[in-house]
Every structure is written in C-alpha cells, then in structure tokens.
Amino acid sequence: MNGNQYFAGRYQEVGVNTSTPVHLVVMLYDAAIRSLDEARVYMELKDISGRSRSINKCSAIISELQSSLNLSEGGEIATSLNRLYDYVKMTLLRAGMEQNPALLVEVSGLLESLHSAWKQIDSGAVESSPEFDGAGFHGNPQVVESGLMGSFSISA
C-alpha cells in the first residue's frame, strides 16, 4: 500500500467514525451502487471473479442494511423494506448466475431511489433534523409520518 492509499483509507475511516447514523446509511447506498457499476463493467469484460466480487459486496451491504431494520417497531415500512431487500438480494443472485446486466440496472434503479430519499434526509431537506436515540428516529413528525425513518434504526 502506498502512502496515498494509506491516507485515503484513514480519511475514509475518520469519515465513518464521525458520521451520523443517517449519513452512514447514505454511505452504504453509495458503496452498493458503486459495486453494481463495477459489476456491470466486469460483466462486459467477462471477468467472472471481478463480477462475483462486486455482486457479493453489494449483497453484503444490502444484508447490513436489512439487519439494521427494526421489524418489531417499524410497522409496514420496515416490513416492506425487508421484502425489498430480499428481492434485491435474489435479483443480484440471478444477475450473476444469468450474466444479465439488465438485472443489475434494475437493482441499481431501486437503490438509487432509496439513496435519494436518505440523502434528502441527511442533507436536512426534511424540515428539522431527527434525533437518534438508539431505537429509532424521533422528533420530526414529517419524517415519521413519511415512513422513511420512523421504522428504521441503526444498530449502534
């Protein structure tokens, strides 16, 4: 590892350690979407190991997001996200097995939509910033009513 890679890694580590829970979700979606982009390139190049590595990385990120859902308190939104994440993981598996880039594009579109919603919340586009209490996000009726965050908690 050269000096630049070391410092880039340290910079990223500091960013993760000092981010809000909402920003961490945005970062996970960023990484998942990047992995899908890489998988499409590897698929075009017929690089099976690269494609598999990228699809597996995206699937692991989706599993992490799924494991952080608060299904007991999240209601219908958490249940819907859970089903969506299952669908995404199954579609990723099919994309790799069938070597089908259209399936990767489909998943990317789904993740882009979710990423956009979380990014709006992270940027403060939602009226007031919600508070994180370890069990979920509270303090912003608009966010809770929209279902975007009232059903989602990040494991600390």
N, C-alpha and C positions, 0 to 999 in steps of 0.2 A: 504494500500500500504506500503510495507516495504521499508527500506532505499535504497536497491539496485535498486528496481523498480523506485523509485523517481529519483535517479541519472541517471539511464539508460534513463528515459524519458527526463530529462533535457539535456543529451548528444545528444539525437536524435533531440530535439528542436533546439539546437545550430547548429547542422549539417544542418538542413533545413534552418534556418535563414541566414546562411553564405554560402550556396551553390550557384553555378552559375545556370542560368535557364536550361542549358543543363543537368547538374548534377541532378537537380530536376526531369527532365523527366526520367532519368535513375532510380532514386529512386522510382518513381511512377511505372515504369515497374517492378522493383524488388518486390514491395509490391503486385502488381497484380498477379505476378507469384507465390509468396508465398501463396496468398489467394487461387489460383487454387490448389496448392499442398494440402493445408488444406482441401479444399472442397472434393478432391478425398479421403482423409483419412476418413473424416466424412461420405462420401457416402458408403465406405466399412463397416464402423461401424454402418450403418443405423441410424445415428444421423441426423435427419431431420433439427433440429434447427441449429446445427453447420454447416451443409452443406449450408443451406439457408443463414446464416450469412456470410459465406466465399464467396459464389457466389455473394451476394449483395455487399460486399466490393469490389470485383473485378469489378463488373459492375459500381460502383460509381467511381472507379479510371479511368476506360475507359471513362466514361462520362466527367470527369475532363479533361482528355487528349483531348477528342473530342471538348470540349468547348473552348480549347485554340488554335484550328486551326484557321488560318487566311484565311478564304474561299474567301474573296474579293481580296486578293493579292497573294494567294498561288497557283493559277492555278490548273493544273491537279493533281499534287501530293497531295495538300490539299484535293481536291475532292475525290481522291482515298482513302486517309487515312480516310476521313469522312465515306465513304461507308464501308471500312473495319471495323471501329469501330462500325457501325450499325450492321454489320454481327456478330461481336464478341458478342455484347450485346444480339442479338437474339439467338445466339448459346448457350450462358450462360443460357438464359431463358429456352430453350429446354432441356439443360442438367439437370437442376433442376427438371423440370416437368417430364422428362422421366427417371430420375435417371440413366443417361447414362454417365459413366466415360470417354468413348471414345470421347465424345464431349468436355469434359474438357481437354483432352490430345490434341485435335485438336487446341483449343484456346491457350493452353499453347505453342504449337509449333509456332503459329503465333506471339504471344507476345515475345517469345524467339528471333525470327528473328529480330523484331523491336528493342528489348532491345540490341541485339548485335550491331546493326548499331549505335544506340545512344551512347552506351558505347565506341565504337571506336572514335566517335567524341569527347566525353568527355575526353578520355584519351590522346587526342592530336594526335591520329593516322592519322588524317586528317592534311595535311601539316601545315597550320597556324591556330591558333585559331580564330574563327569568333568573331566579335564584336556584342553585343546585344544592339539595340537602342530602344527597347520598341515596335517596329513594326515588327521586324523580325531579322534574322541574315544576316549580310552583311560582306564584307571584305575578303571573301575567295571564289574565283571563282570555285574551285573544289567542295566545299560544295554546293554552289548554283546550279551549273550545275548538280550535282548528284541528286538534288531534295530532299535530305534528310532534309535540313533545310531551303532552300530558301522559302518554303511555310508554315513554321510553326513559330508561335510566341507564346510567353508565356505572359499571362496577368500579369502585374505587380501589 
